[in-house]
Amino acid sequence: MRLLLLCLMSLLLFANQTLASTVWVVPIKGPIGPAVSDYLSREIQQAQVDDVSLVILKMDTPGGLDSAMRDIIHSITTSTVPIATWVGPSGARAASAGTYILLASHVAAMAEATNLGAATPVALGGSPKPPSTTDESDNSASDKADESSSDRAEQVPAKTAMEKKVINDAKAYIKGLAKLHGRNAQWAEKAVSEAASLDAIEALELNVIDYVVNSPEALISAIEGTTLTVNNQQVTLSLTTASLVERTPDWRAEMLAVITNPNVAYILMLIGIYGLLLEFYNPGIGLPGVLGGICLLLAMYALQMMPVNYAGLALLLLGIALMIAEAFNPSFGILGLGGVVAFVLGSIFLMDSDLPNFQIAIPLILGVAIFSAALIVITLGMLMKVRNRRVTTGLETYPGKTAIVSEDFTNGKGRVQLNGALWHAVATSELKNGDKVTIESIKGLTLTVSPSVKK
């Protein structure tokens, strides 16, 4: 019995050791937005539930949105599982928002021929001011330590008070992240104030990162036995028997990545609006209304996750409203063309970000605008043709038609038969039953007729 208990305990210990030596490799590729933030936050949370010993974020990003970046950093700093960020493979980068995430991680590593930096909030200052080249010694950590905060503030590429406030907030934020794990806070601040960048070797020399390794396996070997501070707790890594698990984005992350693309969200919104409009034009069809409602809800969800300029959104909706008004109340193109102009301006201003990956493509905007303008011109042309066409129905078509006298006229009055109906008629001449007459005019329910000319 005692031997059986010892065997069971050994199996349990082996199972726990196997579980604790699992390392997840989670990819971060492309711009950092709501979809990436949601995916990484869920992965880190699941890693804590599964008692994973280490999570490696494999990063290659040009940057992204500030809100998404801060959500990821919050998940890292509150995680009970150590998080290592590795910028790789060679040729990858951790620019802008990627630099913040790298510095916030418990272990910061890069592959050779990679770079980080350029962390200035570009949406506020436009193109970052190039770093000063007057003194090459400024690249050393000691020289940076001698610079005063006021001197660095003068290098901020901002013109307005609001821009300076946000830049200074970014500087304080990135310095705090660097100090959290004993890294070079002075250079981190320079990455914001001067958009400074470093390659992997320089970053290691300046204590911006911890390791230069060329693969996740090499990183595991390098940090074996290292003691880290994770969520205010000391954790010693034991990864000699670690097994790597390559994580891939699930369907939710893939779907979010698609619908939070500004171009896709823009198209979904247009499909939603025009689908509902078509349903209003032809009630009872069902398909346009259902499809339009689904697309509009998806677009609203995507837009609320992205940096939307509400003035641009208002212009966009105004443009659509004016084009709809043109369809209901033709105004020879004034409302429609004004709607196209408002629509184009709103589309351009819609995304409140200077990051190319979070803007609507200009060719897409122009394509939709040209299509809308062409639709308005075609509609106006059809209306003009209808207006100039001869009347084919109604009382206006009666003059010129031929009728048959159904009874002799007395004192210029009588009745005629037209299209199977009897009409009161008046004439200036005497008419007999059976005579053919031509309708000259109509007043009320009385026709004015004259004898038909025999050919």
N, C-alpha and C positions, 0 to 999 in steps of 0.2 A: 504493500500500500504506500509506504514511504517512497519507494522507488518510483511508483506511478506519479505521485505528487511532484517529485523532483523533475520528472520528464515533462509534465504539464507546465511547470514554472519555466523550464528551459525553452519550451515552445513559445510561451507568451513573451518571454524576454527577446527571443529571436524575431518574433513578429513585430514587436515594438521597435527593435533596432532596425529592422528592414524598413518600416514605415518612416522612422525618423531620419533615415539616410536618403530620402528621396529629394531630388532637386528638380524644380520646375524651371524650364526656359520659356519665357513668355515674350513673344515678339512685339516690338513697337516700330512699325514701319510707316512712313508717310506723315502727313500733318497731324498734329494732336488736336482733336476735336471732341465733341460730345460722345461719339461712338467709341473712340479709344479710351476716354475717361471711364465710361460705363464698363467697358470690357475689363480694363486693368483693375478697377475697384472690385469687381466681382471675382476676378482671379485671385487677388490678394486675400479677400475674405474667405474664399474657398480653401486657399492654402492654409489658413489658420485652422479651419475646421478639420482638414485632413492631416494636420500636424506635420506639414512639410518642413524639412530642415532649412531649406534655402530657396528663395525665388530669384532667378536671374532675369532681369529685363534686358532683352537683346534689342538695342536701340539704333535706329537710323532715321532721323527726323530733321526737317528743316525748321521746325518750330510749330506754333499753333496758337490756340486761344488761351488767354490768361485764365479764364474761369475753369476750363477743362484741366489746365496744368495744375492749378491749385487743388482741385479735387483729387488728382493723382497723388500729389505731394502729401495731402492730408491722409490718404490711405497708407502711404509709405511710413509716415512718421508715427502713426498710431498702430501700426502692425506689430504683432507679437512674433512674427516670423521675420528673420533677417532678409533684407532686400538688397541685392547687388545689381547695379546697372552696368552693363558692358556695351560700349559703343563698338559695334563691329558688324560684319567683317571689315577688312581693310577697304577704305573708300567711303565708309559710312561717316555720319556726322551727328553731333548733338548740338544743333544750333538753337539759339533763342530759348524757347520753352524747354528744349531738351537739356540745356545747361542747368537750369533750375532743378530738374528732376534728377540729373546726375549728381549734383551736389547734395541733394536731400537724401540720397540712398545711403545705406549703412556701409556699402562697399562701392567705390567708384573705380571703374576700370575701362581701359580703351585698348583697341587693337592698334597695331602700327598703321601709319598712313590714314589716321582718322583725325578729326578735329572737333573742337567745341568752342563756344563763345557766341559773340554777336547777340547779346541778350538785351539790347535796348528795345523798349516797347515801340515798334516801328509805326504803329497806327497813330501815335501821338506826335512824334518828331519828324515824320517823313524819313528820308534816307539818313542813316546814322552818320555823324561826323567822323571822318577818318581819324585814326589815332595819330597823335603827334609823332613826327619822326626826327625832331630836333635833338633828342637825347636818347640814344639807344639803350643807355643804362637803365631807363625807366622800366625795362622788362624784368629787372631783378626784384625779388621780393623785398630786399632791404630798402631799395630806393622807393618802392611803393609805400612802404611803411612810414617813410619820412614825409610823404605828401599829406597835407592837411585836408580835412573834409571840405573846407571852403574852396580850396584850389580845385578839387575834383568837381565840385558843384558847378564851377564855371565852364566845365567841359560838356555839360549836359546839352544835347542837341535839341533844345526846346525853346520856344519863344514866348509862350503864354504862361501865366501863373498856373493854370490847370495842368498844362503839360509838365511843368517843373514839379508840381506836387506828385503826379503819378510816377515820374522818373525817380524822384527821391524815395517814394514808397517802394519801387522795384529794387532800388539799391539797398535799402534797409532789409528787404525781404531776402535777397540773395546772400547778403552778408550773414544774416542769421542762419541760413541753411548751411553755409560753409563752416561757420563756427560750431555748428551742431556736432560735426564729426572731426573737428580740428584741422580743417583745410584752410587754404589761403584766402582769407576774407578780403584782403586788399585787392587781389587780382579779380575776385568775383565782382567787387564793386566796379572795377574798371571795365569788366565785360558789359556792364550796363551803361556807365557814363561815357565810354569811348567806343563801344561796340567791339572791344578787343577779342581776338581769337587766338587759339593755341593749337598746335598739333599734339599728338599723344606724348612724345618724348619731352617736349617743353612743359606740358601740363604736369608730368611726373616730377620733373626737376623743380618746378615751382610749388609743389605740394598742393596742386589743384585736384589731382586724382591720386589713387592709392597704388594702382598696378597698371602695367602695360603687358597685356597677354593677347594672344591671337586666337583663342578659342574658349568656349565655356569650360571645357575640360581642364585647360591650363589655368583658368581662374580658380577652379575648385582646388587644384593642387597648390596654388599660391596662397590661398587663404586657409588652408588646413591648419587647425589648432589656434586660429586667431580668436581673440576675445573681443566681442563687439557690445556696444550699449544699444539694446533694442527695447524701446518703450520703457526706459529707465531701469532695465534689468540687464545684468551682465550675462552674455551668452557666449560660450566657447564652441566653436564650430568643429564638429567631428564628421568628416566627409570622406574618410578613406574608402568606405564601401558604398559611396553614394551612387545612385543610378539616376541618369538624366532622363527627364520626361519632357519631350517637345510638346508644348501646348499650342493648340490652334484655335482661332476664334470660332465661337459657336454661331448658330443661325441668327441668334438675337443680335450679336455684334455685327455680323455681315449685313443684316437688314438695316440696322441703324447707320452703318457706314454708307449704305446706298441712299436712304431717304434723307440723311443730313447733308448730302452733297447739295450745295446751293442750287446748282443747275437742275437737279432732280426735284428738289422742293419747289422750285419756281414752276417747272412744268406741271407738277402735281396740282399746284394752286390754280393754274390756268385751266387744266382739264376739269377741276372741280367746279370752277365758276361757269365755264361754258357748258358743262354737262347739266348743271342746274338750270341755266338759262334755256337750253334746248328743251328741258322737261317742262318749263313754264310755257314755252311756245306751243308744245304738243302734249298736253296733259294726258296721262294714261299709258304712255309708252313704257315707262318704268326704268329701262336700262340706263338712259342718260342720267336720270336723277340718282339712281343707286350708285352708279360708277362715280358721278360727280361728288356725291356726299362722302364716299369713302376716300377719294383722292383729296378732297378739301380738308378732311380731318387729319389725314396723314401729313399734308402740307403744313397745317397749323401746328401739329406736334413738332415737325422738323424745324419750323421757323422759331418756335419758342425756345429751342435748344441752341439756336445760333444767334450771333450778334446782329440784330435787326435794327435798322434805322427806321423809326416809326413815321418820320416825315416821308421817307421813300415809300413805305407801305401805304400811307394815305394817298400819295400821288398815284400809285399803282391802282388802287381801288377807285380813285376818281376817274382815271383814264378809262377803266373798264365800264364804270357807270355812264360816262359820256358816250362811249361806243354803243352801249345798250340803248341809251336814249335816242341815238341816231337811228337805230333800227326801229324803234317804236314811233318816233316822231321825226321823219326825214326833214333835215334843215339844209339841204344842198351841200352837205359835207362839213358844215361849221362845227357841229358837235362832235362828229366822228373824227375829223382830223385833229381837233383840240384834244380829244380823248387819246389819240395815238401819241401826241407830243407828251401829255401827262404820263401816259403809260411808259414811254421810253425813259423819261427822267426818273420816274419812280423805280423802274427796274435797275437803273444805274446806281441810284442812291440806296437801294434796298438793304444791301449787306454793309453793316457798319464795321468794316475791317479792311486794312490795306494788304492783308495776306492773300496772295493769288489763289490759294486753295479754298478760300472762304468767300469768294466773289462769284457773281454770275458772269458767265462768259459773254463778252460783248457781241460776238457773232450770233449767239443764241438770241440775245435781246433784239438785234437788228432783224434777224429772221422772223421772229414773232411780230415785230412792228410792221415789217413789209407785208406779211401775210394779212395782218389786220387792216392795213391801209388798202391793200388790194381788194379785200372783201368789201370794204366800205365803197370803193370806187365802182366795183361791179354792181353792188346793190343800187347805187345812185343811177348807174346806167340803165339798169332794168326798170327803175321807177320812172325815168324820163321816157323810155320807150312805151311804158304803160300809159303815161299821161298823154302822149301824142297819138296813141292808137285810136282808131274810130270806135265809137260806142257800139257794142254788139248786143246789148240787152237793155231792157227797160223801155219806157215811153219815148225816150229820145230817138229810138230806132224806127218809130212808126211812120214819120213823114217819108213819102216815096213808095210806101207799100201799096199793094193793090187789094181792094175789097170788092165784095159783091153786094149790090143793092138787094135787100130782102123784101122791100115793099115800096110802092110808088111814093115819091116825095110829094108832099102837099105844102104849098107856101114855102118851098125851099127846105123843108125839114122831113126827115125820115130816118130809117134805120138801115145799117149795113152790117154784113157779116165779115168778121176778120178773125182768122185763127180759131174758128169754131165758136166765136162769141159774137153776140149782137151788140152793136154800139149805136148810140144816137149820133146823127150826123146832120150837117147843114151844107147846102150847096147854093150856088147862084143860078143854077139852071135846073130845069125839070128833069128828073131821073125816073126811069121805069124799073120795075122788078126784073132782076137778072142783069141789069147793066153793070159793067165793070167801071170802077171809079178809082182814082188815085188820091191817097191821103195827102193833104197839103200841110195840115198842122193839127195839133191837139190842144184842147183847153179843158182842163178838168176831165170829165167823162164824155165830152162831145168832140167828134171829129169834124174837121172841115175838109170836104172832098170836092173833086172835080172830075168830069168824065175822062176816062182814060183815052189817050190818043191811039187810034188804031193804026197799026203798021202794016 
